[in-house]
């Protein structure tokens, strides 16, 4: 499977992954043999890249028991395996790139820099698929590089949901990749500490925003990317850092990265929250602390991503998510062994884990 620019497509090539528009409408199905009409259709929908079958053999199919969960079925698919391989490879690429550009005044070609994220989105099929993949890769976690790639992926999906234009998507994606570059200047012991930070450690950790800005300020890139590095921990109510900015003082791109960064960090193995815990937090605090358009769009889309997933509750009940309550996104209805369980009717019970 190879990622090919649409302008390089030729009749007879075979599409290796479903191709979707920015709002997740199917354009071409996997297995489609391209003709002139199909290539023109891709151009009309402004699809820039397509995964094409390169004839390499696929991995053997894994046979699962009939009662296997949705997550278990997902993890053995060829798409998931490819996504994981590409994520691992692109983390190494990002590590090398961050080290090469820090403190330089070199130009950064956005299309090349953000291509790894396009590759991962292609592996996943669409935005919701990408978030499902990430949720099932919580074991792949670190403080900088995996985290930054994940944030860029989530921010890119969010930008597509917000219907941003192609260049704006590249800016948002690049900001996600670079937002934590300042952490490369911090001590590994501090980055990897699992317990509560001392006041001095907290100040050192928070310095990554200004350190990162110093590393990218001379790069020849869109200034909104630099501002996102500096401002991604600012909050609209003035409770963020480093400058306690408020409202419109915060760059819009930084606001998008703030939502993606918070979601990725809170659902990582380091923090251990479920997606629905973070959704509840956004429902409670989102409009006060986060960019309104970004957080509302995220909430409108994210919960439905996990319909069909199996979960365990704090009371030991297990079930499959079958319905998202529009008025209480963080309190869905489950189908369980003994019937149905509406979390909106039981506020004392919470999610323990996705299984």
Beta strands, then each sheet from edge to edge (+ up, - down):
strand 1: 2-5
strand 2: 19-20
strand 3: 26-28
strand 4: 49-52
strand 5: 310-313
strand 6: 318-325
strand 7: 328-336
strand 8: 339-342
strand 9: 351-354
sheet 1: 1+ 4-
sheet 2: 2+ 3-
sheet 3: 8+ 7- 6+ 5- 9+
end
